[in-house]
Amino acid sequence: MSDTTRPTGPERLSPAPPLYAPIKRRSFFLYAGATAGATALVLAGCDDDSDTTPNSGLVNVGISSANDFGVLNYAYALEQLEAAFYTQLKDGDYYKSLAASSAEKQILDDLHYHEVAHRDFFRAALSSNAIKNLEPDFATIDFGVRTGATGGKLGVLDAAKAFEDLGVAAYNGAGRYIQSPLNLVLAGKIVSVEARHASLIRDLLAEATFVGDDVVQVTTGGPIVAGGPVSATPTGLERSKSPTEVVAIANTFLKAGSKLDVSGLV
């Protein structure tokens, strides 16, 4: 990964500040820096038997029975979507209206840099086994307003919350499909970073509301995994979504020809 987005000088050594303060780029990269090289080594030893050819106009991420290429392409697809969102966000009117020194602008910058790094890492690690570049469809997002867009659209932070919450639930639900124990550990590290993203966005929407029952079982409001039993007592565990549940949402933000088929992840 390129290091061109990292700050230099004393800023690199400063500790990460609390949620309500600007987050330094360096602190985000520290959370995932070790992931890149280690995962690349695991992938290098895999034999590819994934089927990533489009099926009925869909992009098939591959299978999960023999190796991890299918589930890693699934993660790569979601990282492509998140990176595309934050890239387009930076061109929107709301982002441009933010003061350069504002905490919110710096947080959105950091999330953009991090999601682009995730996307580029998966692309490089998967190499010729990677699915194609996907084309997003953000027609239901208004990049000119912070929240509460009209006409059934999402504001910038509404959309960011939807993407980050979906990403965390997707990683949580995909763990069962990972064959390599090391890849499972590394995926756990990545999802912890994505959870930080989700909590930051929630805190921007309403201070001190960085978690809710819709993403963590803090009450008895439903099962941890869709279709599972409802716990009689709060567990404090993050909720997860299956690949099928995730792509039903993700595909609404992808153009025809880029929508995902995850039928091989069983």
N, C-alpha and C positions, 0 to 999 in steps of 0.2 A: 504493500500500500504506500501511496505517496505520503511524504511527511510535510508537504508544502502548506497544509492548512494548520499546522501546529504553531503555536506562538513560541517565541524564543526569549531568552533572558530570564530574569527572576520569576516571571509569571509561570514558567514551567514547573517551578518547585512549590508553588503556593498550594495549600490544602483546599479541598473542595468546600465551598461555602454552603450554608443551608438552602433549603428549597426556595425561599423567597428572594435570594440574591442571585446575581449573575453566576453562571457555571462556566468555569474555564474549560476550553477545549481539551487541554491536557488531561483533566480529571476524567473526562469521558473515555478517552483513548486508553487510560490506565485500566479501566474496567474490562476491556476486551483485547488489549494489546497482545497478551500471550495466546489468545485464541487462534489468531491467524496462522502463525507458523506451525503450531502443533497440529491443527486440523489439516493443513496442507499435507503434512507427512502421512496422516492416516489415509487421506484420499489417494495418495500416490500408490498405496498398496492394494487398491481395490480393482477388481475386474468389472468392467461395465457390461451389464446385460439389461440396462434400462431401455424402455421404449419411449423416447421423447418426441415421436413424430405426431403431428396433429391428428386427432381422431374426430371425424365429423365436425371439423371446424374448430375443435378445441385443442389446447396445448396439453399433451399428456406429460406429466412430470416424471413418469416412470414407475417402476415397481419397487417394493420394499423387501421382497422375500430373500434375496441373495446378498445384497449390499445396501449401502446407504445413499446411492445416487438419487433414488426417487424422492426420499424425504428431504435430502439436501437441496434438490431442485425445487421442491415445494417451498422451503425456506427462502431460496433465492428469488422465487417469484414474488413472495410477499415483501422481501427487501427491495425489489425493483419498484413495487407499487409505492412503498413508503418513501423511497428516495425521489421518485418522480413527483410525489405530492409536495415534499418540502422544497424541491427545486422550483416548481411552479409557484409555490407560496412566495418565494423570494422575488418573483416578478409581479406579484399582485399589489393592488393599491393599499391594502391594509398594512402589509409589511413595510411598504415604502413610506407610510405615514409615521412609523415608529422612530423615535429619536435614536440615533446611533448608540447612545450611552444607556439606553433603557434596558432593564433586566429582561423584559420580555423579548426584545429583539435579539439579545445575546443568547438567550435560551433557545429561541427558534433557530438561530445560526448553528448552535451546537448540535441540535437534533438533526439539522440538515447535513452537517459534516459527518456525523456518526452514521446516519442511514446510508449515505453515499459510500462510506467506507465499508459497511456491511455488504452492500450490493456488489461493490468492486471485488471484495474478498471472495465471495461465493463464485463470482464469475471466473476469477483467476484459479481458484482451487478446483472447480469442476472442469475447467478448460474445455476440451472438445465434448465433454459429456453434459455441458450446460444446455438448458433450454434456450430458445431464442429470446431476443430483447422484446419485452412486452410493451404494448401501446396502451397507456391509461386513457380513461374516459372520465374526466372530472366535471362533466356538465352539471352535476347536482351539487357542486360546491361553488360558493360565491367567495372569490379570493379578495373581494373588496371590503368585507366586513369581518369583525372579530367573532361575533356570535349572532344567533337569531336572524339569519338571512330570511328573506321573504320568498314566496313562491315555492315553498317546499324544499329549498336548498339549505345546505349546511354552511355555517360560517367557518372561518379558518380554524378556530380552536375547537369547534364542534367536530369538524372533520379530523383534526389531529387526534382528539380523544378517541374517535371511532377507530382510526387506524392503529393507534398504540394499544388500545384495549384488545383489539382483534389479534395483533401480533403476539401479545403475551399469551392469550388463550390458545393461539395456534401452536406456539412452541410447547406449551404445557401438554396439549393433546397429542402432539406428534412424538413425544418421547418414547412411547411404546413401540414405535416403528423403527427406531434406530438400532442397528445390529451391533455396532462397535461400542464397547463400554467407554472408550476414550471420547468418541464423538458424543455420547450421551452426556458425559461430564462437561464437555465444551458447549454443548447446546444449553446446558443449565446455566453456564456463565453468560451466554448471550441473552437468554431470557431474563436474567437478573438486570441486565442493562436496559432491555426493553421495558421492564417494569419500572425502572427509574424514569424513563421517558414518560410513561403513562401517568406516574404520580406527579411529575412536573406539570404536565398539561392540566391535570385535574386541579392542582393547586393554583394555576393561573386562572382557571375558570372560577374558582371559589377558594379563597385561602383556607388552609387547614382541612381541606376535604380531599386529600390526596388518595383516598381509597374509599370504596363503597361496596355494598352487599352484592352489587351486580358483578363484581370481579373477584371479591374475596368473601368467603362465607363467614360473615360476622354475626349473622343471625341464623335462623333455620329456613331461610328463603330459597329453598331448592337444592338440588344435588350439586356436588362438585363437578361431575361429568354428566352431560346431558343423557337422560335416560336412566341414570343411576338412582340409588335410593336417597331419600331425603334424610339427612342426619337429624337426630333428635336434639342434638346440642351443637352450638357453633363450633366449627373446627379451626377457623382462621386460615384455611387453605385457599389457595387461588383456584378459581374455577377454570375449566379447560373446555375447548371445543374440538370436535373431530375435524379432520380435513374436509369432509363433506359439508359440515356446518360452516366452516371458514370460507370455502370457495363460493358458497351460496351468497355470501356478503361481498367477498373480494371481486367476484365476477361482475358485480354491478358497477365497479369502477374500472373495468377493462373493456376495450373495444372488441368487437367481433373479430375473431381470428387470434385474439390474445386471451380469451377466457380459458380457464384451467379445467383439466380433467384429472382428478385424483383417485380414480377408480382402482389404480394399482396399489394404493396404500391401504392394504388390508392385512 
